[in-house]
């Protein structure tokens, strides 16, 4: 299955932004999860194809 990470980033950012607006206390967790996801996708790009 082909999955384009470039198309996934704006969707993740939109969902994270909405969650932060609804529940500002989630900001630390959302940023941490996003950074871990982006870091792993950069270290292991072949898993994101």
CHARMM-style PDB file with segment names, atoms N, HN, CA, C and O in Angstrom:
ATOM      1  N   UNK     1       0.844  -1.184   0.000  1.00  0.00      PROA
ATOM      2  CA  UNK     1       0.000   0.000   0.000  1.00  0.00      PROA
ATOM      3  C   UNK     1       0.879   1.233   0.000  1.00  0.00      PROA
ATOM      4  O   UNK     1       1.766   1.374   0.842  1.00  0.00      PROA
ATOM      5  N   UNK     2       0.633   2.123  -0.940  1.00  0.00      PROA
ATOM      6  HN  UNK     2      -0.088   2.009  -1.624  1.00  0.00      PROA
ATOM      7  CA  UNK     2       1.419   3.348  -1.053  1.00  0.00      PROA
ATOM      8  C   UNK     2       0.781   4.439  -0.211  1.00  0.00      PROA
ATOM      9  O   UNK     2      -0.411   4.716  -0.338  1.00  0.00      PROA
ATOM     10  N   UNK     3       1.591   5.062   0.659  1.00  0.00      PROA
ATOM     11  HN  UNK     3       2.559   4.837   0.762  1.00  0.00      PROA
ATOM     12  CA  UNK     3       1.081   6.104   1.541  1.00  0.00      PROA
ATOM     13  C   UNK     3       2.017   7.288   1.463  1.00  0.00      PROA
ATOM     14  O   UNK     3       3.193   7.161   1.802  1.00  0.00      PROA
ATOM     15  N   UNK     4       1.534   8.431   1.028  1.00  0.00      PROA
ATOM     16  HN  UNK     4       0.579   8.535   0.752  1.00  0.00      PROA
ATOM     17  CA  UNK     4       2.360   9.608   0.840  1.00  0.00      PROA
ATOM     18  C   UNK     4       2.405  10.429   2.119  1.00  0.00      PROA
ATOM     19  O   UNK     4       1.398  11.003   2.533  1.00  0.00      PROA
ATOM     20  N   UNK     5       3.586  10.484   2.747  1.00  0.00      PROA
ATOM     21  HN  UNK     5       4.404  10.018   2.411  1.00  0.00      PROA
ATOM     22  CA  UNK     5       3.739  11.213   4.002  1.00  0.00      PROA
ATOM     23  C   UNK     5       3.554  12.709   3.813  1.00  0.00      PROA
ATOM     24  O   UNK     5       3.128  13.399   4.739  1.00  0.00      PROA
ATOM     25  N   UNK     6       3.867  13.225   2.624  1.00  0.00      PROA
ATOM     26  HN  UNK     6       4.213  12.665   1.871  1.00  0.00      PROA
ATOM     27  CA  UNK     6       3.716  14.659   2.361  1.00  0.00      PROA
ATOM     28  C   UNK     6       2.244  15.056   2.451  1.00  0.00      PROA
ATOM     29  O   UNK     6       1.938  16.163   2.894  1.00  0.00      PROA
ATOM     30  N   UNK     7       1.347  14.198   2.050  1.00  0.00      PROA
ATOM     31  HN  UNK     7       1.596  13.299   1.691  1.00  0.00      PROA
ATOM     32  CA  UNK     7      -0.078  14.484   2.157  1.00  0.00      PROA
ATOM     33  C   UNK     7      -0.601  14.268   3.560  1.00  0.00      PROA
ATOM     34  O   UNK     7      -1.639  14.820   3.925  1.00  0.00      PROA
ATOM     35  N   UNK     8       0.095  13.477   4.350  1.00  0.00      PROA
ATOM     36  HN  UNK     8       0.938  13.028   4.054  1.00  0.00      PROA
ATOM     37  CA  UNK     8      -0.344  13.177   5.707  1.00  0.00      PROA
ATOM     38  C   UNK     8      -0.014  14.301   6.686  1.00  0.00      PROA
ATOM     39  O   UNK     8      -0.758  14.511   7.644  1.00  0.00      PROA
ATOM     40  N   UNK     9       1.079  15.025   6.469  1.00  0.00      PROA
ATOM     41  HN  UNK     9       1.683  14.854   5.691  1.00  0.00      PROA
ATOM     42  CA  UNK     9       1.497  16.079   7.391  1.00  0.00      PROA
ATOM     43  C   UNK     9       0.451  17.177   7.576  1.00  0.00      PROA
ATOM     44  O   UNK     9       0.176  17.548   8.717  1.00  0.00      PROA
ATOM     45  N   UNK    10      -0.149  17.717   6.503  1.00  0.00      PROA
ATOM     46  HN  UNK    10       0.075  17.415   5.576  1.00  0.00      PROA
ATOM     47  CA  UNK    10      -1.170  18.751   6.725  1.00  0.00      PROA
ATOM     48  C   UNK    10      -2.393  18.220   7.478  1.00  0.00      PROA
ATOM     49  O   UNK    10      -3.001  18.947   8.264  1.00  0.00      PROA
ATOM     50  N   UNK    11      -2.749  16.977   7.243  1.00  0.00      PROA
ATOM     51  HN  UNK    11      -2.256  16.387   6.605  1.00  0.00      PROA
ATOM     52  CA  UNK    11      -3.887  16.386   7.947  1.00  0.00      PROA
ATOM     53  C   UNK    11      -3.587  16.248   9.438  1.00  0.00      PROA
ATOM     54  O   UNK    11      -4.435  16.556  10.275  1.00  0.00      PROA
ATOM     55  N   UNK    12      -2.391  15.791   9.767  1.00  0.00      PROA
ATOM     56  HN  UNK    12      -1.701  15.541   9.087  1.00  0.00      PROA
ATOM     57  CA  UNK    12      -1.991  15.674  11.176  1.00  0.00      PROA
ATOM     58  C   UNK    12      -1.958  17.050  11.825  1.00  0.00      PROA
ATOM     59  O   UNK    12      -2.416  17.214  12.957  1.00  0.00      PROA
ATOM     60  N   UNK    13      -1.419  18.042  11.117  1.00  0.00      PROA
ATOM     61  HN  UNK    13      -1.048  17.909  10.198  1.00  0.00      PROA
ATOM     62  CA  UNK    13      -1.351  19.400  11.661  1.00  0.00      PROA
ATOM     63  C   UNK    13      -2.748  19.970  11.899  1.00  0.00      PROA
ATOM     64  O   UNK    13      -2.976  20.644  12.903  1.00  0.00      PROA
ATOM     65  N   UNK    14      -3.671  19.709  11.001  1.00  0.00      PROA
ATOM     66  HN  UNK    14      -3.485  19.161  10.185  1.00  0.00      PROA
ATOM     67  CA  UNK    14      -5.045  20.200  11.156  1.00  0.00      PROA
ATOM     68  C   UNK    14      -5.724  19.559  12.358  1.00  0.00      PROA
ATOM     69  O   UNK    14      -6.352  20.250  13.160  1.00  0.00      PROA
ATOM     70  N   UNK    15      -5.603  18.255  12.483  1.00  0.00      PROA
ATOM     71  HN  UNK    15      -5.093  17.693  11.832  1.00  0.00      PROA
ATOM     72  CA  UNK    15      -6.204  17.554  13.621  1.00  0.00      PROA
ATOM     73  C   UNK    15      -5.581  18.030  14.935  1.00  0.00      PROA
ATOM     74  O   UNK    15      -6.288  18.268  15.914  1.00  0.00      PROA
ATOM     75  N   UNK    16      -4.258  18.167  14.949  1.00  0.00      PROA
ATOM     76  HN  UNK    16      -3.683  17.974  14.153  1.00  0.00      PROA
ATOM     77  CA  UNK    16      -3.582  18.636  16.161  1.00  0.00      PROA
ATOM     78  C   UNK    16      -4.025  20.044  16.518  1.00  0.00      PROA
ATOM     79  O   UNK    16      -4.238  20.339  17.694  1.00  0.00      PROA
ATOM     80  N   UNK    17      -4.167  20.917  15.537  1.00  0.00      PROA
ATOM     81  HN  UNK    17      -3.993  20.678  14.582  1.00  0.00      PROA
ATOM     82  CA  UNK    17      -4.610  22.282  15.791  1.00  0.00      PROA
ATOM     83  C   UNK    17      -6.007  22.335  16.374  1.00  0.00      PROA
ATOM     84  O   UNK    17      -6.273  23.111  17.292  1.00  0.00      PROA
ATOM     85  N   UNK    18      -6.891  21.521  15.852  1.00  0.00      PROA
ATOM     86  HN  UNK    18      -6.675  20.890  15.107  1.00  0.00      PROA
ATOM     87  CA  UNK    18      -8.259  21.480  16.376  1.00  0.00      PROA
ATOM     88  C   UNK    18      -8.267  20.958  17.808  1.00  0.00      PROA
ATOM     89  O   UNK    18      -8.958  21.507  18.666  1.00  0.00      PROA
ATOM     90  N   UNK    19      -7.503  19.900  18.068  1.00  0.00      PROA
ATOM     91  HN  UNK    19      -6.941  19.454  17.371  1.00  0.00      PROA
ATOM     92  CA  UNK    19      -7.448  19.355  19.426  1.00  0.00      PROA
ATOM     93  C   UNK    19      -6.860  20.366  20.411  1.00  0.00      PROA
ATOM     94  O   UNK    19      -7.314  20.457  21.552  1.00  0.00      PROA
ATOM     95  N   UNK    20      -5.860  21.117  19.979  1.00  0.00      PROA
ATOM     96  HN  UNK    20      -5.491  21.043  19.052  1.00  0.00      PROA
ATOM     97  CA  UNK    20      -5.254  22.125  20.858  1.00  0.00      PROA
ATOM     98  C   UNK    20      -6.245  23.238  21.157  1.00  0.00      PROA
ATOM     99  O   UNK    20      -6.283  23.746  22.278  1.00  0.00      PROA
ATOM    100  N   UNK    21      -7.053  23.627  20.167  1.00  0.00      PROA
ATOM    101  HN  UNK    21      -7.023  23.215  19.257  1.00  0.00      PROA
ATOM    102  CA  UNK    21      -8.071  24.655  20.404  1.00  0.00      PROA
ATOM    103  C   UNK    21      -9.126  24.166  21.385  1.00  0.00      PROA
ATOM    104  O   UNK    21      -9.592  24.923  22.237  1.00  0.00      PROA
ATOM    105  N   UNK    22      -9.498  22.904  21.262  1.00  0.00      PROA
ATOM    106  HN  UNK    22      -9.120  22.289  20.570  1.00  0.00      PROA
ATOM    107  CA  UNK    22     -10.535  22.355  22.136  1.00  0.00      PROA
ATOM    108  C   UNK    22      -9.990  22.124  23.540  1.00  0.00      PROA
ATOM    109  O   UNK    22     -10.635  22.476  24.528  1.00  0.00      PROA
ATOM    110  N   UNK    23      -8.807  21.534  23.625  1.00  0.00      PROA
ATOM    111  HN  UNK    23      -8.284  21.248  22.823  1.00  0.00      PROA
ATOM    112  CA  UNK    23      -8.225  21.180  24.923  1.00  0.00      PROA
ATOM    113  C   UNK    23      -6.762  21.638  24.959  1.00  0.00      PROA
ATOM    114  O   UNK    23      -5.873  20.861  24.610  1.00  0.00      PROA
ATOM    115  N   UNK    24      -6.499  22.873  25.369  1.00  0.00      PROA
ATOM    116  HN  UNK    24      -7.221  23.504  25.652  1.00  0.00      PROA
ATOM    117  CA  UNK    24      -5.120  23.400  25.346  1.00  0.00      PROA
ATOM    118  C   UNK    24      -4.126  22.599  26.194  1.00  0.00      PROA
ATOM    119  O   UNK    24      -2.924  22.659  25.937  1.00  0.00      PROA
ATOM    120  N   UNK    25      -4.591  21.862  27.184  1.00  0.00      PROA
ATOM    121  HN  UNK    25      -5.568  21.813  27.393  1.00  0.00      PROA
ATOM    122  CA  UNK    25      -3.679  21.079  28.019  1.00  0.00      PROA
ATOM    123  C   UNK    25      -3.050  19.930  27.237  1.00  0.00      PROA
ATOM    124  O   UNK    25      -2.049  19.367  27.680  1.00  0.00      PROA
ATOM    125  N   UNK    26      -3.611  19.572  26.089  1.00  0.00      PROA
ATOM    126  HN  UNK    26      -4.424  20.030  25.729  1.00  0.00      PROA
ATOM    127  CA  UNK    26      -3.060  18.489  25.271  1.00  0.00      PROA
ATOM    128  C   UNK    26      -1.848  18.920  24.448  1.00  0.00      PROA
ATOM    129  O   UNK    26      -1.218  18.095  23.787  1.00  0.00      PROA
ATOM    130  N   UNK    27      -1.525  20.203  24.490  1.00  0.00      PROA
ATOM    131  HN  UNK    27      -2.037  20.874  25.028  1.00  0.00      PROA
ATOM    132  CA  UNK    27      -0.467  20.731  23.627  1.00  0.00      PROA
ATOM    133  C   UNK    27       0.841  19.963  23.778  1.00  0.00      PROA
ATOM    134  O   UNK    27       1.444  19.588  22.772  1.00  0.00      PROA
ATOM    135  N   UNK    28       1.293  19.720  24.992  1.00  0.00      PROA
ATOM    136  HN  UNK    28       0.804  20.024  25.809  1.00  0.00      PROA
ATOM    137  CA  UNK    28       2.560  19.022  25.197  1.00  0.00      PROA
ATOM    138  C   UNK    28       2.535  17.622  24.595  1.00  0.00      PROA
ATOM    139  O   UNK    28       3.498  17.210  23.948  1.00  0.00      PROA
ATOM    140  N   UNK    29       1.453  16.895  24.799  1.00  0.00      PROA
ATOM    141  HN  UNK    29       0.671  17.230  25.325  1.00  0.00      PROA
ATOM    142  CA  UNK    29       1.368  15.530  24.282  1.00  0.00      PROA
ATOM    143  C   UNK    29       1.284  15.508  22.757  1.00  0.00      PROA
ATOM    144  O   UNK    29       1.911  14.671  22.108  1.00  0.00      PROA
ATOM    145  N   UNK    30       0.509  16.430  22.190  1.00  0.00      PROA
ATOM    146  HN  UNK    30       0.000  17.111  22.717  1.00  0.00      PROA
ATOM    147  CA  UNK    30       0.354  16.464  20.735  1.00  0.00      PROA
ATOM    148  C   UNK    30       1.682  16.806  20.070  1.00  0.00      PROA
ATOM    149  O   UNK    30       2.058  16.177  19.081  1.00  0.00      PROA
ATOM    150  N   UNK    31       2.387  17.786  20.597  1.00  0.00      PROA
ATOM    151  HN  UNK    31       2.081  18.297  21.401  1.00  0.00      PROA
ATOM    152  CA  UNK    31       3.684  18.163  20.028  1.00  0.00      PROA
ATOM    153  C   UNK    31       4.682  17.020  20.172  1.00  0.00      PROA
ATOM    154  O   UNK    31       5.427  16.732  19.235  1.00  0.00      PROA
ATOM    155  N   UNK    32       4.708  16.370  21.322  1.00  0.00      PROA
ATOM    156  HN  UNK    32       4.103  16.603  22.083  1.00  0.00      PROA
ATOM    157  CA  UNK    32       5.639  15.261  21.529  1.00  0.00      PROA
ATOM    158  C   UNK    32       5.354  14.112  20.571  1.00  0.00      PROA
ATOM    159  O   UNK    32       6.277  13.570  19.963  1.00  0.00      PROA
ATOM    160  N   UNK    33       4.104  13.742  20.433  1.00  0.00      PROA
ATOM    161  HN  UNK    33       3.355  14.183  20.927  1.00  0.00      PROA
ATOM    162  CA  UNK    33       3.748  12.644  19.525  1.00  0.00      PROA
ATOM    163  C   UNK    33       4.079  13.009  18.084  1.00  0.00      PROA
ATOM    164  O   UNK    33       4.591  12.175  17.337  1.00  0.00      PROA
ATOM    165  N   UNK    34       3.793  14.247  17.687  1.00  0.00      PROA
ATOM    166  HN  UNK    34       3.377  14.924  18.294  1.00  0.00      PROA
ATOM    167  CA  UNK    34       4.089  14.699  16.326  1.00  0.00      PROA
ATOM    168  C   UNK    34       5.593  14.662  16.062  1.00  0.00      PROA
ATOM    169  O   UNK    34       6.026  14.189  15.011  1.00  0.00      PROA
ATOM    170  N   UNK    35       6.383  15.153  17.001  1.00  0.00      PROA
ATOM    171  HN  UNK    35       6.032  15.537  17.854  1.00  0.00      PROA
ATOM    172  CA  UNK    35       7.830  15.162  16.812  1.00  0.00      PROA
ATOM    173  C   UNK    35       8.400  13.750  16.752  1.00  0.00      PROA
ATOM    174  O   UNK    35       9.306  13.485  15.962  1.00  0.00      PROA
ATOM    175  N   UNK    36       7.891  12.855  17.565  1.00  0.00      PROA
ATOM    176  HN  UNK    36       7.155  13.071  18.207  1.00  0.00      PROA
ATOM    177  CA  UNK    36       8.338  11.460  17.516  1.00  0.00      PROA
ATOM    178  C   UNK    36       7.988  10.847  16.162  1.00  0.00      PROA
ATOM    179  O   UNK    36       8.811  10.159  15.558  1.00  0.00      PROA
ATOM    180  N   UNK    37       6.772  11.096  15.687  1.00  0.00      PROA
ATOM    181  HN  UNK    37       6.103  11.655  16.177  1.00  0.00      PROA
ATOM    182  CA  UNK    37       6.339  10.549  14.400  1.00  0.00      PROA
ATOM    183  C   UNK    37       7.197  11.080  13.252  1.00  0.00      PROA
ATOM    184  O   UNK    37       7.622  10.312  12.388  1.00  0.00      PROA
ATOM    185  N   UNK    38       7.449  12.379  13.239  1.00  0.00      PROA
ATOM    186  HN  UNK    38       7.103  13.002  13.940  1.00  0.00      PROA
ATOM    187  CA  UNK    38       8.265  12.981  12.174  1.00  0.00      PROA
ATOM    188  C   UNK    38       9.708  12.475  12.272  1.00  0.00      PROA
ATOM    189  O   UNK    38      10.340  12.195  11.253  1.00  0.00      PROA
ATOM    190  N   UNK    39      10.225  12.360  13.491  1.00  0.00      PROA
ATOM    191  HN  UNK    39       9.712  12.587  14.319  1.00  0.00      PROA
ATOM    192  CA  UNK    39      11.583  11.853  13.667  1.00  0.00      PROA
ATOM    193  C   UNK    39      11.737  10.425  13.184  1.00  0.00      PROA
ATOM    194  O   UNK    39      12.705  10.095  12.500  1.00  0.00      PROA
ATOM    195  N   UNK    40      10.782   9.575  13.541  1.00  0.00      PROA
ATOM    196  HN  UNK    40       9.995   9.843  14.097  1.00  0.00      PROA
ATOM    197  CA  UNK    40      10.845   8.184  13.092  1.00  0.00      PROA
ATOM    198  C   UNK    40      10.700   8.069  11.583  1.00  0.00      PROA
ATOM    199  O   UNK    40      11.355   7.235  10.958  1.00  0.00      PROA
ATOM    200  N   UNK    41       9.851   8.896  10.996  1.00  0.00      PROA
ATOM    201  HN  UNK    41       9.319   9.573  11.503  1.00  0.00      PROA
ATOM    202  CA  UNK    41       9.676   8.840   9.546  1.00  0.00      PROA
ATOM    203  C   UNK    41      10.940   9.337   8.835  1.00  0.00      PROA
ATOM    204  O   UNK    41      11.223   8.905   7.717  1.00  0.00      PROA
ATOM    205  N   UNK    42      11.705  10.238   9.467  1.00  0.00      PROA
ATOM    206  HN  UNK    42      11.475  10.589  10.374  1.00  0.00      PROA
ATOM    207  CA  UNK    42      12.949  10.684   8.887  1.00  0.00      PROA
ATOM    208  C   UNK    42      14.063   9.652   9.035  1.00  0.00      PROA
ATOM    209  O   UNK    42      14.899   9.503   8.144  1.00  0.00      PROA
ATOM    210  N   UNK    43      14.072   8.943  10.158  1.00  0.00      PROA
ATOM    211  HN  UNK    43      13.393   9.064  10.882  1.00  0.00      PROA
ATOM    212  CA  UNK    43      15.093   7.923  10.378  1.00  0.00      PROA
ATOM    213  C   UNK    43      14.831   6.657   9.561  1.00  0.00      PROA
ATOM    214  O   UNK    43      15.766   6.003   9.097  1.00  0.00      PROA
ATOM    215  N   UNK    44      13.579   6.326   9.394  1.00  0.00      PROA
ATOM    216  HN  UNK    44      12.820   6.857   9.771  1.00  0.00      PROA
ATOM    217  CA  UNK    44      13.203   5.100   8.681  1.00  0.00      PROA
ATOM    218  C   UNK    44      12.242   5.428   7.533  1.00  0.00      PROA
ATOM    219  O   UNK    44      11.067   5.066   7.590  1.00  0.00      PROA
ATOM    220  N   UNK    45      12.733   6.110   6.491  1.00  0.00      PROA
ATOM    221  HN  UNK    45      13.688   6.404   6.445  1.00  0.00      PROA
ATOM    222  CA  UNK    45      11.827   6.543   5.412  1.00  0.00      PROA
ATOM    223  C   UNK    45      11.212   5.386   4.623  1.00  0.00      PROA
ATOM    224  O   UNK    45      10.144   5.538   4.031  1.00  0.00      PROA
ATOM    225  N   UNK    46      11.875   4.243   4.614  1.00  0.00      PROA
ATOM    226  HN  UNK    46      12.743   4.119   5.095  1.00  0.00      PROA
ATOM    227  CA  UNK    46      11.345   3.118   3.835  1.00  0.00      PROA
ATOM    228  C   UNK    46      10.076   2.544   4.442  1.00  0.00      PROA
ATOM    229  O   UNK    46       9.335   1.849   3.747  1.00  0.00      PROA
ATOM    230  N   UNK    47       9.795   2.814   5.730  1.00  0.00      PROA
ATOM    231  HN  UNK    47      10.397   3.379   6.294  1.00  0.00      PROA
ATOM    232  CA  UNK    47       8.545   2.366   6.337  1.00  0.00      PROA
ATOM    233  C   UNK    47       7.363   3.254   5.934  1.00  0.00      PROA
ATOM    234  O   UNK    47       6.209   2.852   6.081  1.00  0.00      PROA
ATOM    235  N   UNK    48       7.645   4.451   5.431  1.00  0.00      PROA
ATOM    236  HN  UNK    48       8.583   4.777   5.312  1.00  0.00      PROA
ATOM    237  CA  UNK    48       6.592   5.391   5.073  1.00  0.00      PROA
ATOM    238  C   UNK    48       6.231   5.330   3.591  1.00  0.00      PROA
ATOM    239  O   UNK    48       5.459   6.165   3.119  1.00  0.00      PROA
ATOM    240  N   UNK    49       6.767   4.370   2.852  1.00  0.00      PROA
ATOM    241  HN  UNK    49       7.394   3.692   3.236  1.00  0.00      PROA
ATOM    242  CA  UNK    49       6.422   4.263   1.438  1.00  0.00      PROA
ATOM    243  C   UNK    49       5.263   3.344   1.216  1.00  0.00      PROA
ATOM    244  OT1 UNK    49       4.844   3.143   0.077  1.00  0.00      PROA
TER     245      UNK     49
END
